[in-house]
Amino acid sequence: MTSFAEQVYRICKQVPQGKVASYKQIAEALGTKAYQAVGQALNKNPYREVPCHRIINAKGELHGFAQGLKKKQRLLEAEGIQIVQGKVDLKKFGMHWKSQS
């Protein structure tokens, strides 16, 4: 059985360059409301190929990053994501998964 953290990493890897997703979206994709647990898993991310810097809070605000929010902002901006007053425009840069139903 795959651990919760490994499941989080697998979903996070689906977020392409130039897009962001929320902790809530990742949790919902896993069928849970454990948003904080998603953040805790990402904080301990051991994989370089898992783009945890692309995960933000549901309001579009940068939140939690082991290497600091300034670095998170630099990484996102380098991918073309605009951050205005600490927020990302989710309509423009948000990840939208197709319904599984």
PyMOL commands that set and color helices and strands:
alter all, ss='L'
color gray80, all
select helices_A, chain A and resi 4-12+23-29+35-43+52-54+69-78+90-93
alter helices_A, ss='H'
color red, helices_A
select strands_A, chain A and resi 21-22+55-56+83-84+87-88
alter strands_A, ss='S'
color yellow, strands_A
deselect
rebuild
show_as cartoon
